[in-house]
Amino acid sequence: MTAIAILFLIISAVVVWGGLAGSVIFLARRPETAFYAEGGEDPGE
């Protein structure tokens, strides 16, 4: 592998695993929403 290929591999791994870690931290801090927005009525009723 060339140096540029290894660099892009490292960058992509950091982006993917960093996003996963960020998502886990966010969900750990705010596990549920406090309220749900109004709407979402079924038009078939």
N, C-alpha and C positions, 0 to 999 in steps of 0.2 A: 504494500500500500504506500502511496505517496504521502508526503507530509500534509498536503492540502486535504487529502481524503481523511486522514486521522484527525485533523483539526475540525472538519465538518462533522465527523462522527462524535467528537467530544461536545461540540456545540449543540448538536441535536439531542444528545443524551441529557445534557444539562437543561435544555428547554423542556423536554418531556418529563423528566423526573422532578424538575423544579415546579412544573405545573401541577403534578400530582401532589407534591408536598404542600404547595400552596392551597390546593383544594382541601386536603385533609386538615390543615390548620384552620382554614375558614370554617369548615363544618364542625370542628371541635369547639370553636368559639361561639358559633351561632347554629345550634343543631336544628331548631325549628323556627318557622316564621311566627311572629306574634299574632298576625291576623292575615286574612285572605281578602283580596280585593272583591268588590261587588261585581256582579255580572255572571257570565257563564251560563245563562239560562238556556234551556233546551228549546230550540225553535219548533220542535215537533209537538209540543204540548198545547 
